[in-house]
Each structure stands twice: as structure tokens, then as C-alpha cells.
Amino acid sequence: MSLTRRLFTLLAMICLPALLFLWIASRGLLLDTLQRIEHMVAENHLRQTYNQFEFYLQRLETWGFEWSQEPDLVKYVVTPSKAFETGYFPDDLLVFNRSHLVMFFDADVSVLFERFIDTDSGLVNATVPANIKQKIQHRIQQQASELERKTITGMVQFDHAPMMLTIRAIRPLDDANINGTTAGYLVFAERVDAQLLFRISQAMGYSVNLQPHQGPQKLQSHNDTQLDRTQSSLWVTRTLYGLDHDTQFELSISMDRSLFLFGAEGIERYLVITICSLLALLAALYLFIRQYVAAPVASLTRQVNAIDADAEECQPIIVGKSREIKILGEKFNRLMDSLFKEKVRARTTLASIGEAVISTDSRGSITYLSPVAEKLLQLTQEQGVGLPIDKVLQSVDGMSLAPQIAMFADMPSATTQRSMRRLQIAGRSVSIEQTVSPLLGAADEITGAVLVLRDISSAELLKEKLQHQSSHDPVTGLYTRGRFEQMISLLSPELTSGEHAVCYIDLDNFKLVNDNCGHGVGDRLLREISDAIRRCIRETDLLARMGGDEFALVLRDIDIDAVRKVMVKISEEIESVSVYWGASAYSVGASIGVSFLRPEQTQLKAVLQEADAACRGAKLPGSNNICFYDADNQEVTDHQQAPRWAIKINDAIDADKLELYYQEIMPLAPTTEGMKRIEVLVRMREANGELLLPDSFLPAAERYHLCEKLDHWVLEHVYQWLARHPECWSHSRVSINLSTETLGSDKFEPYLASLCHRYRIPNSSICFEITERAAIRNQQKMIELLKRLRNQGFRFALDDFGSGFSSYGYLKSLPVDFVKIDGGFVRTMHEDPKDLALVQSIHQVCNVLGMQTVAEYVENDAVYQSACDLGIDFVQGFNIGHPKPLSEFALNFIDQQVV
């Protein structure tokens, strides 16, 4: 069966049942929807008519309510008068208000006034028919108690005609001066006659009918509707209850169905046209597919079947006129052309790849050699094809490739294997990186293997060169720090006997050469110095450059006297080395630290640290010194312990192991400020409970730049303490020491501003103590900083004046409030005239400059008396008071007399 016929059969089997189902479902759905719309429109009209009757009843009730509130009506029912009747109820009032009945009763339900419009003649009668009057009176008497609470409004049946009726009690007003709860009753009624129904029908646009229910059975609930349909009309009926629950009325409307019937006929026509159109469309689709799809596809299929996959050239197929088939044919031609080009490109790429590529069959015989493989193996394609792979690739280790290739056939799941081999090729040894992969056929069967060989002989040489560069300093050719540490780790087990020395050499003033002459001259100097050191040591000794201007040396099997001679010789050789830059010659010295490998100390790294500490000790007196490590030398030990102290300081700051103490600064004469002064001191609490003084850890903090972090901790905790004791703000001033590192940092001012913002402590309660070194370092910048902070209310004291580079010149320019005279002069001024003269001179100069003086280290009465005699402003020391925990100051402050 042809493609066209199969396609047509498929369309017929699917489309014809679908069209039949569409016809049935659409017709039923549309007609049912139309009928539902008809019902909804009828019910909506009935609801509007019902609302119209509700409107009439509401209007009648409103009229009755308004009349019941009329003061003259209240008086009338109590005291009837003819003037009220003629003045308020002319004959045309009922006609104007569309009311058929008006009646007023007194409290005993006796008729006071009545009017009635005859529906036949349209005339106003002075009397209401007796039967109607009796029914109304009877209803009022029955529902008198209910009328006390509400108005009764609804439908009633009088003389076989429905009537809308409202009854309302007339109550006396407050200002009517009438006693009683109900003065009378009023009744208004409107007959539902043909004229009223005509008006409603005219307003609604359809026929309206209202009549009493005829028959013994009751109608359904008044919320339900009943539909009756004829060919031309639709009747919808709804129940209305009267004032008497047993009385029911039938409200019905009649609608013309011509419009809906016309719509149903239109739906029938629409469905017929639609189904016919779809059938015509299917027929056209069949003809189109047969002409423009099936025939070109059949032609394309014949041409594709005729393509030879093994042809050397790509034969394009002939495309038809159909746009889609034309696009498909062109895509197919481009695909075939791309595959052919890819085949050529693969051959070209394989021929030009940098690695040697060799393919073999499953027996290990060569089937292909790439040009690089021909060059590497020094074989042509014709010479190599068919040779066993083991005969061409002769391994130095004797490993054969044939079993590995055979493994691929036995284990199809085997993957690519990579290895390093040393091959003997054409009489020379070559390092090869070898990759062996299985070669798959069309059905994923193993047909052989592909070998990719990469000559890495040059890479191996480069690797060795890089390893040498990574372990040797490029400037001096010596071992680097990393390589040196590796070698001493390897040497440690060998140096368990004999005497061995470790030396640390640090060049003095080398930085001046780099800064003045540049790094090129500095590197030249380092090379000559390293050559000089090599000339002084043996080949078995180990020498390395540890850093910019630092060297390390391990001397094996040598005593202390020989070490001293070698170190002196090295020092002299280094000092004799000079480099010229321009017309100037530059040379440097060396500080050398030496430590010996002791029997209890078998780790060279630890001995190297001792030598480093000794080297730093050698720098203390000056340059060109040699220092041997001595555990009893406190200065050297401090240098060695400094890294451990740095760790302990960091841990103490992070874990809040620091504690704040204070020492009183006492005035020698009453002051105008009347403030008590204290200096905050910091202590470190050890794990064993021991309390360490700052002298133990501050040098390490300065060396490892931890002073700023330490100062921030102190500032934070002092501000916290002041925030908890606001009673100290106005009567005390707290002195806090700041390091040179903190004052020189750009973060100090923002940090201080954040403390002021968070704790709101008055700045006048804080005095910062700075050292001479901090004051003269970048003096102009420091002066500007002090001025800014003094303008904010802070006070400053210059600490330990006289111990450093004391100069009255810079003291004159510094904006400080207090000068603390160094305790080295103060503690002996009572017995040393020179110290006394120095203290007196400092005090007099400060007095002239407007600065107050503080004498430190006042430890006995004699020093205290000397300070009093000189007129010193404040004294501080053990004679005044020992340091105490800062927490005790606030407890004792209230009971103390403030000076």
C-alpha cells in the first residue's frame, strides 16, 4: 500500500468519527446552552417584576410611615375635626398617590375617616365597602400587639381582587400632651387591577399577570419558579404570600420565544456549514499531501537508498520543488558534505598531531603510522604496517605490549591506560608517555588498539631544571629556605653524635644599599658575600639564603674554638666585600648568632631558632658582632621566647585573659578642677594564676606589631568600665597609655570616635599618655592629631620624659597638658644633685610652657619631700599607692575625699 493511500485511510479512520462526535456534542451543547439562556432571561424578568411589586409595597409603607409621624394626624385621631379631613385629604389626593383606600381608626378601632376609589367608575367614595371594612377592623384587633412593634404590609384578597395593604399604629408624640401608648391606626391600600398590571407590563416589556391561587392545594415555596413552554410563548410563575399565610398569589410573566427559536435555527445552520467545511478541508489536505509530500518523499527515499557509503566522493541528491522537501534535501546534502569533510579533516589532523599515533589490529600488528610516529620510529608507513608492535617499540625494561592489546579483546570493558616508559628507539634511549586505548568497530567490538606516544625527554630536562630553580636561590645559587629546612630534617638523624654548630648570619645596613643603589647593586653584593662565605667553609657544610639579607649555616663535626675562628673569618670576609655605584663604594657588616646541637636537643630546627635568637642578641650592641646562644642570657632568651609571647598575647586578648589595674596620681596642691587622677595599667593572667607585668610581654607585642590590638582591648574595657560607673565621670580622669603603633595608625581616630558614640563618656574624663618616641615620629602629623583630639576635650600626657631623645624644642611645639618626668631621675633626686637639677629644669620649663608635671617612681618619703620642695604638680609611685584592680576604684571612690 502506497504512502498516500495509508495516509488517507488513517485520516478517514480518525477524522470521520471525530466529525460525527463533534456534530452531536456541539449541537447538544449549543442548544442546551441556548435553552438555559432562555430560562435565565425569563427568571430574570420574573425577578425584576417581583422587585417591582416590592417597590410598590415599600412605597405604600413609606407613605404610611410619613403620615403616622404627622403631628396633626395624631391630634386628629384623639380629637377628630372636619377641618383636618377637608384640608389634608381632598378627593384628588388618592388619585394623585395611586391609593385606592385610606382609613383612620381611633384606639378602639372605630372608623374616624375613610375614603375608597371605585375601580369601575374611578370615583372617590366617602365610605369603604362593609365587607372590606370589617376585614380590616378584624385584622387590626387580631394583630394589635404586633402593630405595637412594627408595620404590617403585604398582599390581601378583597372582592376577588388582590390588594396591597399597609397598617400602622399612630403613637402620640412627646409634645402632643396626650396620654396613652397608641392613639389610633391608619390603613392605606392599593388595588392590583388591570390598569396597574398594564403599567408594569409596559415598563417591563412583557405580559404580567397576578391572581389569587385557585384550588385547594398550596403552591410551591415563593423562592421557586415554575416554567410552562409552548411553541410561541414561555410562561414563568412564582408564588407570592399574602398577609395571611394561607393566602397565596400567582405572579406570572409571558415571553415571546421567536428570538430564541431563530437562534436555534441559526445554530443548526452553523453546524451544517462547519461540518461541510471540515470535510472539504480534509479532501483538500489529502490532495495536497499526495501531490506535495508523498510524491517528493518517495523520490527522496529512492535517492537515499542509492547512496554508496564507501564512495570516495559525495554524490548530492536532487531535491524537488516542494519547499519542505527542498530544505530537507539541502540539509541532507550539507550533512553528507560535512561528513566527507570531517573524514578528510580527521585524516589531516591525525597526520599533523604532535604525538605519535599508532594503530594495531587485535593481534598487535601495526595497521597505521602517523607522520610523527614515522619520524619518532624512523620508519615509513609502508615499512611499519604489518610489523609486530613489540619489534618496533623495544622497551628498556623488557615489558611487552602484545598482552596488553590482547587484554582488550578478552575484556571489552577495559579502558584507556596511561604509563611512562623508557624505550630503545634506533639505538637511543627515549622517555615516552604512552597511552593505549581500545579501537572499536561499527558494532562496538574490539578490533585493535590505538597507541599515542609523546616524547617527554625535553620535558624531563625542563622538570629537573625547575626543581633546581625551586630549591636554589636565583641570585646566589645557594639553597633556599624551603630546601634548607628539608635538608636539615634529613640530617637530624645523622647528627646524633659529635659536635655540630648552626649559625645564623644577618647582614647589617644592607637595606641602605638597596634603597640608595637599587636591587641590581644589592644582588651583586649578595652574590659576592655568598662567594666569600663559601670560601670560609668546607664542602660538607650546609649553607642557605634564608631571606633578603639572612643566611643560615650548618657546620658538621666542629668544636667551639673552630666555630669561633670560622665566624670571625666570615665576619672579616663580609666586611671586606665592597661594591661600587658611581663614585662610591658600599659595604656591609654581619651579625652572627651561633648555637650548638646538644645531646638533649636533636632537632636542627629548634637549634636554628636558638641561632636566630642569638643573632638578634648580637645586633643589640651594634653591627659586626658574634653571639653564642646561652640559655642563661636573658636578652637572647627573650628574643627566642618572643614568638611564643606573641601567641600568648593574641590568646590573652581573644580570651579576655588580661586584667586592668590602676595607680593613683596624687596632686601635691589643691587643683581648680577637683578631679581625682588614676593611670590604667594592664596585666596578663597565666594559666597557673600568676599575674604577669607588662615588662614580660610588651617587648614581644612591639616586635610582632600587636600593640595596636592590645591598646584597642584596653580602650574598649576602660570605656565599658566608665559606662558602668557614671559617678566617676565628673570627678575623675583616667590616664590610658597609647603605643607608637596605635598613634601612627589611620584606624585610631575612627575607632576612638566609635567608642565615644557607643558609650557617651565625656571626653574630659580621658587622658592619653604617649611616649617621646611616638611624639617625635612624624612630628607634624602627631601635632595635628593631638590638636584635633584636644579640641574634642581629650587631655594628653608625655610619658617618661628625659629617658629618650629629650628636647625642649619639640616639647615647646607639642600640645600636651602634662609631662611625666622619667622615674630614673626622680627615684634618686633626693641624693643626687644632678638628677635633682634635671628634674627641676624640666619642671621649670614645663611651668613656663603651661604644662603640669608628674613625678614618677616616688617610692619613699624623701623623694616625696623633694618633689614637694620643687613644686611638682603631681606624684605617682609606691609611696602614694600600689597598683590595685580597677574594679576596686569605683567601690572606694564614694568614700574618698576628692582633691
Secondary structure in CASP SS format (residue, H / E / C, confidence):
PFRMAT SS
TARGET T0000
AUTHOR 0000-0000-0000
METHOD secondary structure of the structure
MODEL  1
M C 1.00
S C 1.00
L H 1.00
T H 1.00
R H 1.00
R H 1.00
L H 1.00
F H 1.00
T H 1.00
L H 1.00
L H 1.00
A H 1.00
M H 1.00
I H 1.00
C H 1.00
L H 1.00
P H 1.00
A H 1.00
L H 1.00
L H 1.00
F H 1.00
L H 1.00
W H 1.00
I H 1.00
A H 1.00
S H 1.00
R H 1.00
G H 1.00
L H 1.00
L H 1.00
L H 1.00
D H 1.00
T H 1.00
L H 1.00
Q H 1.00
R H 1.00
I H 1.00
E H 1.00
H H 1.00
M H 1.00
V H 1.00
A H 1.00
E H 1.00
N H 1.00
H H 1.00
L H 1.00
R H 1.00
Q H 1.00
T H 1.00
Y H 1.00
N H 1.00
Q H 1.00
F H 1.00
E H 1.00
F H 1.00
Y H 1.00
L H 1.00
Q H 1.00
R H 1.00
L H 1.00
E H 1.00
T H 1.00
W H 1.00
G H 1.00
F H 1.00
E H 1.00
W H 1.00
S H 1.00
Q C 1.00
E C 1.00
P H 1.00
D H 1.00
L H 1.00
V H 1.00
K H 1.00
Y H 1.00
V H 1.00
V H 1.00
T C 1.00
P C 1.00
S C 1.00
K H 1.00
A H 1.00
F H 1.00
E H 1.00
T H 1.00
G H 1.00
Y H 1.00
F C 1.00
P C 1.00
D H 1.00
D H 1.00
L H 1.00
L H 1.00
V H 1.00
F H 1.00
N C 1.00
R C 1.00
S C 1.00
H C 1.00
L E 1.00
V E 1.00
M E 1.00
F E 1.00
F E 1.00
D E 1.00
A C 1.00
D C 1.00
V C 1.00
S C 1.00
V E 1.00
L E 1.00
F E 1.00
E E 1.00
R E 1.00
F E 1.00
I E 1.00
D C 1.00
T C 1.00
D C 1.00
S C 1.00
G C 1.00
L C 1.00
V E 1.00
N E 1.00
A C 1.00
T C 1.00
V C 1.00
P C 1.00
A H 1.00
N H 1.00
I H 1.00
K H 1.00
Q H 1.00
K H 1.00
I H 1.00
Q H 1.00
H H 1.00
R H 1.00
I H 1.00
Q H 1.00
Q H 1.00
Q C 1.00
A H 1.00
S H 1.00
E H 1.00
L H 1.00
E C 1.00
R C 1.00
K C 1.00
T C 1.00
I E 1.00
T E 1.00
G E 1.00
M E 1.00
V E 1.00
Q E 1.00
F E 1.00
D C 1.00
H C 1.00
A E 1.00
P E 1.00
M E 1.00
M E 1.00
L E 1.00
T E 1.00
I E 1.00
R E 1.00
A E 1.00
I E 1.00
R C 1.00
P C 1.00
L C 1.00
D H 1.00
D H 1.00
A H 1.00
N C 1.00
I C 1.00
N C 1.00
G C 1.00
T C 1.00
T C 1.00
A C 1.00
G E 1.00
Y E 1.00
L E 1.00
V E 1.00
F E 1.00
A E 1.00
E E 1.00
R E 1.00
V C 1.00
D C 1.00
A H 1.00
Q H 1.00
L H 1.00
L H 1.00
F H 1.00
R H 1.00
I H 1.00
S H 1.00
Q H 1.00
A H 1.00
M H 1.00
G C 1.00
Y C 1.00
S E 1.00
V E 1.00
N E 1.00
L E 1.00
Q E 1.00
P E 1.00
H C 1.00
Q C 1.00
G C 1.00
P C 1.00
Q C 1.00
K C 1.00
L C 1.00
Q C 1.00
S C 1.00
H C 1.00
N C 1.00
D C 1.00
T E 1.00
Q E 1.00
L E 1.00
D E 1.00
R E 1.00
T C 1.00
Q C 1.00
S C 1.00
S E 1.00
L E 1.00
W E 1.00
V E 1.00
T E 1.00
R E 1.00
T E 1.00
L E 1.00
Y E 1.00
G C 1.00
L C 1.00
D C 1.00
H C 1.00
D C 1.00
T C 1.00
Q E 1.00
F E 1.00
E E 1.00
L E 1.00
S E 1.00
I E 1.00
S E 1.00
M E 1.00
D E 1.00
R C 1.00
S H 1.00
L H 1.00
F H 1.00
L H 1.00
F H 1.00
G H 1.00
A H 1.00
E H 1.00
G H 1.00
I H 1.00
E H 1.00
R H 1.00
Y H 1.00
L H 1.00
V H 1.00
I H 1.00
T H 1.00
I H 1.00
C H 1.00
S H 1.00
L H 1.00
L H 1.00
A H 1.00
L H 1.00
L H 1.00
A H 1.00
A H 1.00
L H 1.00
Y H 1.00
L H 1.00
F H 1.00
I H 1.00
R H 1.00
Q H 1.00
Y H 1.00
V H 1.00
A H 1.00
A H 1.00
P H 1.00
V H 1.00
A H 1.00
S H 1.00
L H 1.00
T H 1.00
R H 1.00
Q H 1.00
V H 1.00
N H 1.00
A C 1.00
I C 1.00
D C 1.00
A C 1.00
D C 1.00
A C 1.00
E C 1.00
E C 1.00
C C 1.00
Q C 1.00
P C 1.00
I C 1.00
I C 1.00
V C 1.00
G C 1.00
K C 1.00
S C 1.00
R H 1.00
E H 1.00
I H 1.00
K H 1.00
I H 1.00
L H 1.00
G H 1.00
E H 1.00
K H 1.00
F H 1.00
N H 1.00
R H 1.00
L H 1.00
M H 1.00
D H 1.00
S H 1.00
L H 1.00
F H 1.00
K H 1.00
E H 1.00
K H 1.00
V H 1.00
R H 1.00
A H 1.00
R H 1.00
T H 1.00
T H 1.00
L H 1.00
A H 1.00
S H 1.00
I C 1.00
G C 1.00
E C 1.00
A E 1.00
V E 1.00
I E 1.00
S E 1.00
T E 1.00
D E 1.00
S C 1.00
R C 1.00
G C 1.00
S E 1.00
I E 1.00
T E 1.00
Y E 1.00
L E 1.00
S C 1.00
P H 1.00
V H 1.00
A H 1.00
E H 1.00
K H 1.00
L H 1.00
L H 1.00
Q C 1.00
L C 1.00
T C 1.00
Q H 1.00
E H 1.00
Q H 1.00
G H 1.00
V C 1.00
G C 1.00
L C 1.00
P E 1.00
I H 1.00
D H 1.00
K H 1.00
V H 1.00
L C 1.00
Q E 1.00
S E 1.00
V C 1.00
D C 1.00
G C 1.00
M C 1.00
S C 1.00
L C 1.00
A H 1.00
P H 1.00
Q H 1.00
I H 1.00
A H 1.00
M H 1.00
F H 1.00
A H 1.00
D H 1.00
M C 1.00
P C 1.00
S C 1.00
A C 1.00
T C 1.00
T C 1.00
Q E 1.00
R E 1.00
S E 1.00
M E 1.00
R E 1.00
R E 1.00
L E 1.00
Q E 1.00
I E 1.00
A C 1.00
G C 1.00
R E 1.00
S E 1.00
V E 1.00
S E 1.00
I E 1.00
E E 1.00
Q E 1.00
T E 1.00
V E 1.00
S E 1.00
P E 1.00
L E 1.00
L E 1.00
G C 1.00
A C 1.00
A C 1.00
D C 1.00
E C 1.00
I E 1.00
T E 1.00
G E 1.00
A E 1.00
V E 1.00
L E 1.00
V E 1.00
L E 1.00
R E 1.00
D E 1.00
I C 1.00
S H 1.00
S H 1.00
A H 1.00
E H 1.00
L H 1.00
L H 1.00
K H 1.00
E H 1.00
K H 1.00
L H 1.00
Q H 1.00
H H 1.00
Q H 1.00
S H 1.00
S H 1.00
H E 1.00
D C 1.00
P C 1.00
V C 1.00
T C 1.00
G C 1.00
L C 1.00
Y E 1.00
T C 1.00
R H 1.00
G H 1.00
R H 1.00
F H 1.00
E H 1.00
Q H 1.00
M H 1.00
I H 1.00
S H 1.00
L H 1.00
L H 1.00
S H 1.00
P H 1.00
E H 1.00
L H 1.00
T C 1.00
S C 1.00
G C 1.00
E C 1.00
H C 1.00
A E 1.00
V E 1.00
C E 1.00
Y E 1.00
I E 1.00
D E 1.00
L E 1.00
D E 1.00
N C 1.00
F H 1.00
K H 1.00
L H 1.00
V H 1.00
N H 1.00
D H 1.00
N H 1.00
C H 1.00
G C 1.00
H H 1.00
G H 1.00
V H 1.00
G H 1.00
D H 1.00
R H 1.00
L H 1.00
L H 1.00
R H 1.00
E H 1.00
I H 1.00
S H 1.00
D H 1.00
A H 1.00
I H 1.00
R H 1.00
R H 1.00
C H 1.00
I C 1.00
R C 1.00
E C 1.00
T C 1.00
D C 1.00
L E 1.00
L E 1.00
A E 1.00
R E 1.00
M C 1.00
G C 1.00
G C 1.00
D C 1.00
E E 1.00
F E 1.00
A E 1.00
L E 1.00
V E 1.00
L E 1.00
R C 1.00
D C 1.00
I C 1.00
D C 1.00
I H 1.00
D H 1.00
A H 1.00
V H 1.00
R H 1.00
K H 1.00
V H 1.00
M H 1.00
V H 1.00
K H 1.00
I H 1.00
S H 1.00
E H 1.00
E H 1.00
I H 1.00
E H 1.00
S H 1.00
V C 1.00
S C 1.00
V E 1.00
Y E 1.00
W E 1.00
G C 1.00
A C 1.00
S E 1.00
A E 1.00
Y E 1.00
S C 1.00
V C 1.00
G E 1.00
A E 1.00
S E 1.00
I E 1.00
G E 1.00
V E 1.00
S E 1.00
F E 1.00
L C 1.00
R C 1.00
P C 1.00
E C 1.00
Q C 1.00
T C 1.00
Q C 1.00
L H 1.00
K H 1.00
A H 1.00
V H 1.00
L H 1.00
Q H 1.00
E H 1.00
A H 1.00
D H 1.00
A H 1.00
A H 1.00
C H 1.00
R H 1.00
G H 1.00
A H 1.00
K H 1.00
L C 1.00
P C 1.00
G C 1.00
S C 1.00
N C 1.00
N C 1.00
I E 1.00
C E 1.00
F E 1.00
Y C 1.00
D C 1.00
A C 1.00
D C 1.00
N C 1.00
Q H 1.00
E H 1.00
V H 1.00
T H 1.00
D H 1.00
H H 1.00
Q H 1.00
Q H 1.00
A H 1.00
P H 1.00
R H 1.00
W H 1.00
A H 1.00
I H 1.00
K H 1.00
I H 1.00
N H 1.00
D H 1.00
A H 1.00
I H 1.00
D H 1.00
A C 1.00
D C 1.00
K C 1.00
L E 1.00
E E 1.00
L E 1.00
Y E 1.00
Y E 1.00
Q E 1.00
E E 1.00
I E 1.00
M E 1.00
P E 1.00
L C 1.00
A C 1.00
P C 1.00
T C 1.00
T C 1.00
E C 1.00
G C 1.00
M C 1.00
K E 1.00
R E 1.00
I E 1.00
E E 1.00
V E 1.00
L E 1.00
V E 1.00
R E 1.00
M E 1.00
R E 1.00
E C 1.00
A C 1.00
N C 1.00
G C 1.00
E C 1.00
L E 1.00
L E 1.00
L C 1.00
P H 1.00
D H 1.00
S H 1.00
F H 1.00
L H 1.00
P H 1.00
A H 1.00
A H 1.00
E H 1.00
R H 1.00
Y C 1.00
H C 1.00
L C 1.00
C H 1.00
E H 1.00
K H 1.00
L H 1.00
D H 1.00
H H 1.00
W H 1.00
V H 1.00
L H 1.00
E H 1.00
H H 1.00
V H 1.00
Y H 1.00
Q H 1.00
W H 1.00
L H 1.00
A H 1.00
R H 1.00
H C 1.00
P H 1.00
E H 1.00
C H 1.00
W C 1.00
S C 1.00
H C 1.00
S E 1.00
R E 1.00
V E 1.00
S E 1.00
I E 1.00
N E 1.00
L C 1.00
S C 1.00
T H 1.00
E H 1.00
T H 1.00
L H 1.00
G C 1.00
S C 1.00
D C 1.00
K C 1.00
F H 1.00
E H 1.00
P H 1.00
Y H 1.00
L H 1.00
A H 1.00
S H 1.00
L H 1.00
C H 1.00
H H 1.00
R H 1.00
Y H 1.00
R C 1.00
I C 1.00
P C 1.00
N H 1.00
S H 1.00
S H 1.00
I E 1.00
C E 1.00
F E 1.00
E E 1.00
I E 1.00
T E 1.00
E H 1.00
R H 1.00
A H 1.00
A H 1.00
I H 1.00
R C 1.00
N C 1.00
Q H 1.00
Q H 1.00
K H 1.00
M H 1.00
I H 1.00
E H 1.00
L H 1.00
L H 1.00
K H 1.00
R H 1.00
L H 1.00
R H 1.00
N H 1.00
Q C 1.00
G C 1.00
F C 1.00
R E 1.00
F E 1.00
A E 1.00
L E 1.00
D E 1.00
D E 1.00
F E 1.00
G C 1.00
S C 1.00
G C 1.00
F C 1.00
S C 1.00
S C 1.00
Y H 1.00
G H 1.00
Y H 1.00
L H 1.00
K H 1.00
S H 1.00
L C 1.00
P C 1.00
V C 1.00
D C 1.00
F E 1.00
V E 1.00
K E 1.00
I E 1.00
D C 1.00
G H 1.00
G H 1.00
F H 1.00
V H 1.00
R C 1.00
T C 1.00
M C 1.00
H C 1.00
E C 1.00
D C 1.00
P H 1.00
K H 1.00
D H 1.00
L H 1.00
A H 1.00
L H 1.00
V H 1.00
Q H 1.00
S H 1.00
I H 1.00
H H 1.00
Q H 1.00
V H 1.00
C H 1.00
N H 1.00
V H 1.00
L C 1.00
G C 1.00
M C 1.00
Q E 1.00
T E 1.00
V E 1.00
A E 1.00
E C 1.00
Y C 1.00
V C 1.00
E C 1.00
N C 1.00
D H 1.00
A H 1.00
V H 1.00
Y H 1.00
Q H 1.00
S H 1.00
A H 1.00
C H 1.00
D H 1.00
L H 1.00
G C 1.00
I C 1.00
D C 1.00
F E 1.00
V E 1.00
Q C 1.00
G C 1.00
F C 1.00
N C 1.00
I C 1.00
G C 1.00
H C 1.00
P C 1.00
K E 1.00
P E 1.00
L H 1.00
S H 1.00
E H 1.00
F H 1.00
A H 1.00
L H 1.00
N H 1.00
F H 1.00
I C 1.00
D C 1.00
Q C 1.00
Q C 1.00
V C 1.00
V C 1.00
END
